[in-house]
Amino acid sequence: MKSSQKEIIINHDAKDLYNIVIDIEKYPEFIPWCSNIIITDNNDKLIIADMYVNYKFFPTQKFTSKVFYNKKKLIINTNYMNGPLKDLKTEWIFKRINKSKTKVLFNINFEFEKLLHQKLAEIFFPLIENTMIDSFKKRSDDLLN
């Protein structure tokens, strides 16, 4: 299983950043490979959603996940349910430094069913991870500046 942990400081309020990440229906507007999100369940602690992903050299893939969230603690955890992976877990933690500065912790663990896909993903993972984080940072600047 591939794991990664990122810690970054972003010059925006923690609650505002949390709201951008939990607004998963908007992901197709700013995450390059996300073509569609369909929410199949939504309550005050859990979202179940299908994310459709278009990678350049692969057919569109559907990833179904449970997104657990806590508005008070500013934590978002995603657990994989169905799709081309064996497993996927993500965690976002937003720690307020001050009104205009937040420490964002992003953790991800994933494993593909097929070894070839896993090895390819591991090669390109730093690019994918950095693109995703940069997409959220740009989105926050676009919306909050």
C-alpha angles and dihedrals in degrees: 000000000000117000134186136176124196129185118189137167116228124189097232136085116280095234092051091051092047089052091053093051095045092050090085094161087072095055094100087062094063114008105087100217098037108098100170144000123203117188112209098177134015131176136148095287107019140048122186111200143169115222117198112209127195115198119185099247101026134068118257112288128205119217118190116199143171111230113202115192140181115198094190096051093035093230128140122189124185123199120191119236109170143356139072095325132086091215142349130180128173132180130193119191120183116200116187113227093174137326092290103029132065136179108222119199116196121185126180134180122181142164130184123219092232121060093219091055090047092053092047091048091050091053094051097032098099090054092047093046094047091046091052094048091045089051091056092045092051091046091052091049091048093050102034106037 
